[in-house]
């Protein structure tokens, strides 16, 4: 009875907050913040990387979602979605000692789209340019949802830093219950997406939902205007842009990649076949996407069979796969006997082509050398030609490697093939074992 009364009180409080004018609502949310208190050292924020860590996150998510009606109880005791199977999804967690007390997932653009695209249009967000990621599967164990929001804010800070600096993300999108939208709008500066709230959002058991968007570049200015003059315990501008989070542990990366795939064939089989049976419910198109993403022999046994009428990926298609990266680079171009240097950021690569953002406008047809930082202590210098400019910007360029790239070209191909053949981020630590792999169609093995 006490639990029912407590939950009823929380629900009424949410509705009262909804009725407050925007400024009063923001002030009420902000009054509870205590951002200057350091967390004890046994709190750790990190990427969930092992089967045990992921299972703890999925069980926490299940229990909290069932409690608020976002899903029906599942026999597995876990909430696992198809998006969790993708190598472009990262599940973040907060652990206290051996107990996982918070989790949130970031879903990068992928061949399945975003979960919220089934209910909301994201065209206006895509038109702004920059990578988009959906914030999903957020849960914090109830005893840690305290009035000062210390754990919630720390988890959001870790997510923001991971999204912008590790996931190469500019835009965050999220679907939230209307009763929680004020929190995201007034405190975290999200903007409501165009369109009416959705009355029945299937992804959370038919609950209503509001779509929201945050531009991480513009957010810095918004946070400055709103919070810079406040004392440290209320200053979200300083908290998100300058303060350190000693409890945060970012995964080590040998290369300048932008995703952290963790799913091995054994983990995929465990979560999506043995524990939940989710793979048995997929459409033919979803099965095809999985095969195109995990096109390595070791994964074939744990993926559902392709429908007989579905085409297999060709050797040529595989050879031209592109991979997201974030590699600093310099382009050296000779103009009238003078050598010019243009800073680049390589954001996508394949064996023969890569795409980059340039510091200055450039022209198609230019030739030069690109020096690319592949990782902390690894780089290569390649003869290249600019073969195409971006549709809307002459600072977005596509470059092609020359055929005479020699040993430097071999270093580049080893890098790209490692991205193609290393199923998890941990496997990239031993990238040399993939360096001489031939690009072959695994369906012929």
MIZAGU-624998 format. One record per residue (C-alpha): x, z, y. Coordinates in Angstrom, 3 decimals, decimal comma. Layout:
% MIZAGU-624998
+----------+----------+----------+
:       c1 :       c3 :       c2 :
+----------+----------+----------+
:        X :        Z :        Y :
...
+----------+----------+----------+
END
This chain:
% MIZAGU-624998
+----------+----------+----------+
:       c1 :       c3 :       c2 :
+----------+----------+----------+
:    0,000 :    0,000 :    0,000 :
:    2,817 :    0,847 :    2,405 :
:    4,429 :   -2,557 :    1,728 :
:    1,136 :   -4,349 :    2,467 :
:    0,733 :   -2,472 :    5,740 :
:    4,358 :   -3,169 :    6,701 :
:    4,010 :   -6,914 :    5,974 :
:    0,726 :   -6,996 :    7,881 :
:    2,433 :   -5,322 :   10,827 :
:    5,198 :   -7,935 :   10,809 :
:    2,648 :  -10,756 :   10,713 :
:    0,714 :   -9,292 :   13,653 :
:    3,965 :   -8,812 :   15,590 :
:    4,846 :  -12,478 :   15,087 :
:    1,471 :  -13,544 :   16,459 :
:    1,809 :  -11,233 :   19,463 :
:    5,191 :  -12,805 :   20,230 :
:    3,574 :  -16,261 :   20,064 :
:    1,124 :  -15,267 :   22,789 :
:    3,799 :  -14,133 :   25,229 :
:    4,945 :  -16,501 :   28,019 :
:    8,247 :  -18,223 :   27,235 :
:   10,418 :  -16,093 :   29,557 :
:    8,960 :  -12,828 :   28,298 :
:    9,315 :  -13,971 :   24,707 :
:   12,987 :  -14,883 :   25,242 :
:   13,610 :  -11,546 :   26,940 :
:   11,988 :   -9,672 :   24,057 :
:   14,117 :  -11,508 :   21,481 :
:   17,270 :  -10,977 :   23,546 :
:   16,691 :   -7,257 :   24,057 :
:   17,338 :   -6,560 :   20,383 :
:   20,670 :   -8,402 :   20,193 :
:   23,877 :   -6,465 :   19,560 :
:   26,602 :   -9,095 :   19,356 :
:   29,578 :   -6,882 :   20,175 :
:   29,472 :   -4,708 :   17,058 :
:   32,050 :   -5,811 :   14,461 :
:   30,748 :   -6,154 :   10,932 :
:   32,349 :   -4,026 :    8,207 :
:   35,072 :   -5,842 :    6,294 :
:   33,054 :   -5,977 :    3,065 :
:   30,728 :   -8,577 :    4,660 :
:   32,029 :  -12,090 :    3,892 :
:   30,647 :  -15,453 :    5,039 :
:   31,762 :  -18,402 :    2,945 :
:   30,823 :  -21,584 :    1,118 :
:   29,142 :  -20,973 :   -2,234 :
:   31,526 :  -22,692 :   -4,658 :
:   31,068 :  -21,217 :   -8,126 :
:   28,114 :  -21,289 :  -10,488 :
:   27,700 :  -17,535 :  -10,055 :
:   27,686 :  -17,770 :   -6,237 :
:   25,196 :  -20,627 :   -6,202 :
:   22,925 :  -18,896 :   -8,706 :
:   22,929 :  -15,734 :   -6,581 :
:   21,969 :  -17,812 :   -3,523 :
:   19,201 :  -19,620 :   -5,403 :
:   17,802 :  -16,343 :   -6,755 :
:   17,812 :  -14,744 :   -3,308 :
:   16,106 :  -17,828 :   -1,909 :
:   13,469 :  -17,715 :   -4,662 :
:   12,647 :  -14,055 :   -4,162 :
:   12,380 :  -14,268 :   -0,373 :
:   10,371 :  -17,523 :   -0,431 :
:    7,933 :  -16,182 :   -3,012 :
:    7,478 :  -13,014 :   -0,938 :
:    6,333 :  -14,972 :    2,135 :
:    4,358 :  -17,635 :    0,261 :
:    6,811 :  -20,522 :    0,746 :
:    6,853 :  -21,209 :   -3,002 :
:    5,207 :  -20,125 :   -6,225 :
:    7,263 :  -18,066 :   -8,679 :
:    9,457 :  -20,247 :  -10,880 :
:   10,281 :  -19,261 :  -14,484 :
:   13,977 :  -19,725 :  -13,685 :
:   13,825 :  -17,104 :  -10,953 :
:   15,578 :  -19,604 :   -8,665 :
:   14,637 :  -22,018 :   -5,904 :
:   16,676 :  -25,164 :   -6,526 :
:   15,905 :  -28,503 :   -4,874 :
:   17,171 :  -32,005 :   -5,592 :
:   19,119 :  -31,846 :   -2,326 :
:   21,236 :  -29,042 :   -3,765 :
:   22,506 :  -31,529 :   -6,360 :
:   24,025 :  -33,808 :   -3,729 :
:   27,741 :  -33,634 :   -2,879 :
:   26,780 :  -33,918 :    0,796 :
:   24,915 :  -30,586 :    0,763 :
:   26,763 :  -27,333 :    1,455 :
:   25,276 :  -23,947 :    0,617 :
:   26,659 :  -21,149 :    2,797 :
:   26,351 :  -17,495 :    1,918 :
:   26,851 :  -13,967 :    3,196 :
:   28,116 :  -11,502 :    0,625 :
:   28,469 :   -7,759 :    0,909 :
:   30,774 :   -6,624 :   -1,850 :
:   29,403 :   -8,371 :   -4,941 :
:   25,874 :   -8,807 :   -3,573 :
:   24,724 :  -12,011 :   -1,879 :
:   22,517 :  -10,933 :    1,018 :
:   22,087 :  -14,176 :    2,952 :
:   22,168 :  -17,929 :    2,402 :
:   21,503 :  -21,182 :    4,234 :
:   22,095 :  -24,818 :    3,282 :
:   23,246 :  -27,772 :    5,382 :
:   22,043 :  -31,169 :    4,192 :
:   23,978 :  -34,139 :    5,523 :
:   22,506 :  -37,639 :    5,853 :
:   22,190 :  -39,136 :    2,382 :
:   20,414 :  -41,802 :    0,356 :
:   17,434 :  -39,518 :   -0,264 :
:   16,904 :  -38,848 :    3,425 :
:   16,158 :  -35,355 :    4,719 :
:   13,444 :  -33,097 :    3,255 :
:   11,692 :  -32,897 :    6,631 :
:   11,505 :  -36,689 :    6,958 :
:    8,478 :  -36,536 :    4,670 :
:    6,637 :  -34,830 :    7,525 :
:    8,536 :  -35,480 :   10,786 :
:    9,983 :  -38,539 :   12,510 :
:   13,659 :  -38,217 :   13,405 :
:   14,110 :  -41,615 :   15,100 :
:   14,690 :  -40,043 :   18,530 :
:   17,448 :  -37,829 :   17,093 :
:   19,170 :  -40,710 :   15,296 :
:   19,083 :  -42,812 :   18,478 :
:   21,304 :  -40,250 :   20,270 :
:   24,291 :  -41,056 :   18,044 :
:   26,400 :  -38,649 :   16,043 :
:   25,940 :  -37,169 :   12,582 :
:   22,758 :  -35,263 :   11,759 :
:   22,342 :  -32,367 :    9,322 :
:   19,221 :  -30,475 :    8,318 :
:   19,286 :  -26,677 :    8,208 :
:   17,398 :  -25,662 :    5,088 :
:   16,919 :  -22,928 :    2,496 :
:   17,523 :  -19,984 :    4,834 :
:   17,005 :  -16,497 :    3,461 :
:   18,311 :  -13,017 :    4,253 :
:   17,627 :  -10,067 :    2,004 :
:   14,981 :   -7,904 :    3,610 :
:   16,974 :   -4,656 :    4,061 :
:   19,484 :   -6,635 :    6,153 :
:   16,912 :   -8,185 :    8,498 :
:   17,459 :   -5,439 :   11,050 :
:   16,214 :   -5,181 :   14,603 :
:   19,570 :   -6,125 :   16,132 :
:   19,734 :   -9,380 :   14,099 :
:   23,425 :   -8,803 :   13,453 :
:   23,528 :  -10,484 :   10,014 :
:   21,238 :  -13,329 :   11,081 :
:   23,344 :  -14,116 :   14,145 :
:   26,597 :  -13,943 :   12,190 :
:   25,212 :  -16,325 :    9,559 :
:   24,087 :  -18,720 :   12,309 :
:   27,513 :  -18,526 :   13,963 :
:   29,219 :  -19,358 :   10,691 :
:   26,760 :  -22,222 :   10,169 :
:   27,326 :  -23,598 :   13,705 :
:   31,094 :  -23,556 :   13,299 :
:   30,934 :  -25,089 :    9,848 :
:   28,488 :  -27,783 :   11,014 :
:   30,424 :  -28,868 :   14,088 :
:   34,038 :  -28,434 :   13,081 :
:   33,916 :  -28,869 :    9,303 :
:   30,804 :  -30,996 :    8,646 :
:   31,405 :  -33,306 :   11,642 :
:   27,835 :  -32,736 :   12,821 :
:   26,416 :  -33,232 :   16,291 :
:   22,698 :  -32,685 :   15,646 :
:   20,935 :  -29,953 :   13,696 :
:   17,303 :  -30,410 :   12,705 :
:   15,066 :  -27,840 :   11,070 :
:   11,462 :  -27,291 :    9,995 :
:   10,208 :  -23,761 :   10,684 :
:    6,940 :  -21,887 :   10,438 :
:    5,087 :  -21,953 :   13,802 :
:    5,252 :  -18,158 :   13,975 :
:    9,058 :  -18,324 :   13,911 :
:    9,479 :  -21,300 :   16,232 :
:    9,715 :  -19,089 :   19,331 :
:   12,839 :  -17,469 :   17,886 :
:   14,600 :  -20,837 :   17,524 :
:   13,331 :  -22,176 :   20,832 :
:   13,803 :  -19,164 :   23,088 :
:   16,908 :  -17,606 :   21,565 :
:   18,812 :  -20,464 :   19,877 :
:   17,737 :  -23,221 :   22,319 :
:   16,240 :  -25,629 :   19,777 :
:   13,841 :  -28,245 :   21,156 :
:   10,531 :  -29,090 :   19,544 :
:   10,384 :  -32,553 :   18,003 :
:    7,727 :  -34,919 :   19,276 :
:    4,456 :  -34,866 :   17,402 :
:    2,052 :  -32,181 :   16,329 :
:    2,971 :  -29,336 :   13,998 :
:    2,365 :  -30,157 :   10,346 :
:   -0,524 :  -28,199 :    8,881 :
:    0,596 :  -28,552 :    5,248 :
:    4,328 :  -28,969 :    4,667 :
:    4,765 :  -29,610 :    0,947 :
:    8,433 :  -28,591 :    0,886 :
:    7,354 :  -24,966 :    1,488 :
:    4,203 :  -24,756 :   -0,619 :
:    1,882 :  -26,317 :    1,948 :
:    2,660 :  -23,864 :    4,752 :
:    2,444 :  -25,120 :    8,380 :
:    5,694 :  -26,204 :   10,013 :
:    7,171 :  -27,247 :   13,357 :
:   10,124 :  -29,648 :   13,612 :
:   13,009 :  -28,718 :   15,917 :
:   16,340 :  -30,202 :   17,039 :
:   19,573 :  -28,877 :   18,553 :
:   22,300 :  -31,091 :   20,027 :
:   25,467 :  -29,066 :   19,425 :
:   27,276 :  -30,744 :   22,332 :
:   24,515 :  -30,160 :   24,885 :
:   23,888 :  -26,669 :   23,483 :
:   27,150 :  -25,392 :   24,926 :
:   25,971 :  -26,110 :   28,470 :
:   22,513 :  -24,740 :   27,711 :
:   23,989 :  -21,530 :   26,313 :
:   26,286 :  -21,234 :   29,325 :
:   23,411 :  -21,525 :   31,784 :
:   21,260 :  -19,097 :   29,853 :
:   23,703 :  -16,458 :   28,636 :
:   27,103 :  -16,621 :   30,385 :
:   26,211 :  -13,950 :   32,937 :
:   24,885 :  -11,463 :   30,390 :
:   26,847 :   -8,483 :   29,021 :
:   28,885 :   -9,023 :   25,812 :
:   26,241 :   -7,648 :   23,468 :
:   23,705 :  -10,267 :   24,733 :
:   26,039 :  -13,164 :   25,537 :
:   25,256 :  -15,881 :   22,991 :
:   27,378 :  -18,402 :   24,923 :
:   30,540 :  -16,368 :   24,328 :
:   29,447 :  -15,452 :   20,805 :
:   28,987 :  -19,051 :   19,642 :
:   31,784 :  -20,764 :   21,602 :
:   34,621 :  -18,236 :   21,948 :
:   34,188 :  -15,105 :   19,841 :
:   35,883 :  -14,991 :   16,446 :
:   34,160 :  -14,100 :   13,201 :
:   36,855 :  -12,301 :   11,162 :
:   34,475 :  -12,130 :    8,200 :
:   34,227 :  -15,927 :    7,962 :
:   36,201 :  -17,784 :    5,271 :
:   36,271 :  -21,572 :    5,542 :
:   37,286 :  -23,514 :    2,425 :
:   40,785 :  -24,957 :    2,349 :
:   41,004 :  -28,734 :    2,519 :
:   44,047 :  -30,768 :    1,623 :
:   42,657 :  -33,819 :    3,432 :
:   40,669 :  -34,355 :    6,635 :
:   37,370 :  -34,733 :    4,829 :
:   33,983 :  -33,598 :    6,143 :
:   32,149 :  -32,482 :    3,005 :
:   32,841 :  -29,857 :    0,351 :
:   31,283 :  -31,038 :   -2,936 :
:   31,208 :  -28,275 :   -5,534 :
:   28,947 :  -29,568 :   -8,315 :
:   30,754 :  -30,229 :  -11,590 :
:   28,955 :  -31,930 :  -14,502 :
:   28,593 :  -28,520 :  -16,170 :
:   27,000 :  -26,980 :  -13,061 :
:   24,612 :  -29,903 :  -12,598 :
:   23,534 :  -29,639 :  -16,241 :
:   23,072 :  -25,876 :  -15,897 :
:   20,946 :  -25,857 :  -12,732 :
:   18,968 :  -29,087 :  -13,020 :
:   18,481 :  -29,502 :  -16,762 :
:   18,841 :  -26,175 :  -18,572 :
:   17,559 :  -23,656 :  -16,004 :
:   14,952 :  -25,571 :  -14,016 :
:   14,310 :  -28,923 :  -15,690 :
:   14,131 :  -30,441 :  -12,229 :
:   15,750 :  -33,708 :  -13,356 :
:   12,832 :  -34,351 :  -15,733 :
:   10,467 :  -34,595 :  -12,737 :
:   12,360 :  -37,262 :  -10,751 :
:   11,155 :  -40,715 :   -9,811 :
:   13,062 :  -43,834 :  -10,862 :
:   14,374 :  -44,241 :   -7,326 :
:   15,675 :  -40,671 :   -7,226 :
:   17,408 :  -41,177 :  -10,575 :
:   19,029 :  -44,338 :   -9,241 :
:   20,317 :  -42,449 :   -6,196 :
:   21,882 :  -39,799 :   -8,412 :
:   23,645 :  -42,461 :  -10,474 :
:   24,972 :  -44,150 :   -7,351 :
:   26,279 :  -40,824 :   -6,015 :
:   27,769 :  -39,576 :   -9,283 :
:   29,080 :  -42,879 :  -10,638 :
:   31,774 :  -41,265 :  -12,781 :
:   31,812 :  -41,155 :  -16,590 :
:   31,880 :  -37,348 :  -16,803 :
:   28,505 :  -37,096 :  -15,053 :
:   26,613 :  -39,635 :  -17,146 :
:   25,727 :  -37,179 :  -19,907 :
:   24,024 :  -34,705 :  -17,523 :
:   22,078 :  -37,208 :  -15,393 :
:   18,639 :  -38,530 :  -16,387 :
:   18,707 :  -42,010 :  -17,894 :
:   18,240 :  -44,946 :  -15,575 :
:   14,943 :  -46,806 :  -16,078 :
:   15,505 :  -50,026 :  -17,987 :
:   14,418 :  -52,184 :  -15,036 :
:   16,783 :  -50,475 :  -12,569 :
:   19,938 :  -52,444 :  -11,667 :
:   23,291 :  -50,781 :  -12,292 :
:   25,856 :  -50,529 :   -9,538 :
:   28,269 :  -53,430 :   -9,679 :
:   32,060 :  -53,193 :   -9,723 :
:   32,156 :  -54,918 :   -6,335 :
:   29,752 :  -52,400 :   -4,815 :
:   31,861 :  -49,503 :   -6,100 :
:   35,044 :  -51,024 :   -4,760 :
:   33,567 :  -51,056 :   -1,255 :
:   32,130 :  -47,538 :   -1,193 :
:   32,721 :  -45,735 :    2,083 :
:   33,539 :  -42,074 :    2,490 :
:   33,008 :  -39,730 :    5,458 :
:   36,209 :  -38,302 :    6,930 :
:   37,460 :  -36,926 :   10,242 :
:   41,055 :  -38,115 :   10,558 :
:   42,918 :  -38,022 :   13,885 :
:   44,772 :  -41,316 :   14,413 :
:   46,690 :  -43,386 :   16,950 :
:   46,336 :  -47,148 :   17,395 :
:   49,437 :  -48,910 :   18,742 :
:   48,787 :  -52,272 :   20,416 :
:   51,281 :  -54,558 :   22,181 :
:   49,996 :  -56,172 :   25,389 :
:   52,299 :  -58,491 :   27,307 :
:   55,327 :  -56,799 :   25,812 :
:   54,094 :  -53,266 :   26,567 :
:   53,133 :  -50,889 :   23,775 :
:   49,839 :  -49,071 :   24,375 :
:   48,568 :  -46,075 :   22,454 :
:   44,858 :  -45,419 :   21,949 :
:   43,691 :  -42,182 :   20,318 :
:   41,233 :  -42,652 :   17,447 :
:   39,119 :  -40,498 :   15,205 :
:   38,535 :  -42,186 :   11,856 :
:   35,082 :  -41,203 :   10,614 :
:   34,509 :  -43,483 :    7,624 :
:   36,872 :  -45,221 :    5,216 :
:   37,084 :  -47,547 :    2,238 :
:   40,008 :  -49,228 :    0,472 :
:   40,215 :  -52,135 :    2,915 :
:   38,113 :  -51,104 :    5,943 :
:   37,774 :  -48,007 :    8,103 :
:   35,650 :  -47,132 :   11,136 :
:   36,759 :  -45,073 :   14,126 :
:   35,807 :  -43,765 :   17,544 :
:   38,331 :  -44,897 :   20,164 :
:   39,400 :  -43,017 :   23,287 :
:   39,178 :  -46,231 :   25,353 :
:   37,147 :  -49,469 :   25,033 :
:   38,720 :  -52,099 :   22,787 :
:   38,069 :  -55,709 :   21,813 :
:   37,497 :  -57,418 :   18,474 :
:   40,453 :  -59,499 :   17,282 :
:   43,136 :  -57,086 :   18,473 :
:   46,024 :  -56,443 :   16,060 :
:   48,265 :  -53,414 :   15,871 :
:   49,347 :  -50,426 :   13,798 :
:   47,190 :  -47,417 :   13,024 :
:   48,926 :  -44,120 :   12,292 :
:   46,396 :  -41,934 :   10,476 :
:   46,633 :  -38,211 :    9,695 :
:   45,169 :  -37,941 :    6,192 :
:   45,759 :  -34,195 :    5,962 :
:   47,916 :  -31,394 :    7,315 :
:   51,168 :  -32,909 :    6,057 :
:   50,100 :  -36,371 :    4,916 :
:   49,784 :  -39,544 :    6,927 :
:   50,254 :  -43,299 :    6,743 :
:   50,879 :  -46,158 :    9,185 :
:   48,962 :  -49,375 :    8,523 :
:   48,961 :  -52,885 :   10,040 :
:   45,350 :  -53,475 :   11,106 :
:   43,009 :  -55,807 :   12,933 :
:   39,864 :  -54,828 :   14,851 :
:   37,188 :  -56,924 :   13,147 :
:   34,030 :  -55,557 :   14,742 :
:   32,743 :  -53,385 :   17,581 :
:   29,837 :  -50,993 :   17,437 :
:   26,388 :  -52,349 :   18,186 :
:   26,004 :  -50,122 :   21,235 :
:   29,598 :  -49,234 :   22,162 :
:   32,992 :  -50,953 :   22,410 :
:   34,586 :  -47,597 :   21,653 :
:   33,235 :  -47,678 :   18,099 :
:   35,414 :  -50,012 :   16,056 :
:   35,830 :  -51,317 :   12,519 :
:   39,396 :  -52,062 :   11,424 :
:   40,661 :  -54,008 :    8,429 :
:   43,980 :  -53,403 :    6,690 :
:   46,355 :  -56,334 :    6,524 :
:   47,252 :  -57,630 :    3,071 :
:   50,928 :  -56,885 :    3,674 :
:   50,457 :  -53,108 :    4,160 :
:   53,111 :  -52,452 :    1,480 :
:   53,922 :  -48,880 :    0,451 :
:   51,893 :  -47,444 :    3,350 :
:   48,875 :  -49,361 :    2,085 :
:   49,444 :  -47,844 :   -1,360 :
:   49,370 :  -44,355 :    0,191 :
:   46,070 :  -45,246 :    1,873 :
:   44,565 :  -46,583 :   -1,358 :
:   45,589 :  -43,417 :   -3,198 :
:   43,797 :  -41,387 :   -0,526 :
:   40,579 :  -43,416 :   -0,767 :
:   40,637 :  -43,486 :   -4,576 :
:   41,039 :  -39,724 :   -4,639 :
:   37,861 :  -39,465 :   -2,557 :
:   36,131 :  -41,766 :   -5,030 :
:   37,304 :  -40,107 :   -8,233 :
:   37,607 :  -36,401 :   -7,367 :
:   34,126 :  -34,985 :   -8,117 :
:   34,660 :  -31,729 :   -6,209 :
:   36,631 :  -30,638 :   -3,172 :
:   38,836 :  -28,534 :   -5,451 :
:   39,843 :  -31,655 :   -7,391 :
:   41,242 :  -33,164 :   -4,198 :
:   43,954 :  -30,530 :   -4,304 :
:   45,371 :  -32,533 :   -7,235 :
:   44,669 :  -35,911 :   -5,651 :
:   47,787 :  -37,572 :   -7,066 :
:   46,205 :  -37,760 :  -10,519 :
:   43,610 :  -40,156 :   -9,098 :
:   46,101 :  -42,227 :   -7,110 :
:   46,693 :  -45,034 :   -9,605 :
:   43,129 :  -45,151 :  -10,931 :
:   41,668 :  -48,601 :  -11,166 :
:   38,350 :  -49,267 :   -9,466 :
:   36,193 :  -49,979 :  -12,530 :
:   32,537 :  -49,821 :  -13,410 :
:   32,045 :  -46,626 :  -15,462 :
:   28,991 :  -48,167 :  -17,170 :
:   31,438 :  -50,445 :  -18,994 :
:   33,511 :  -47,569 :  -20,362 :
+----------+----------+----------+
END
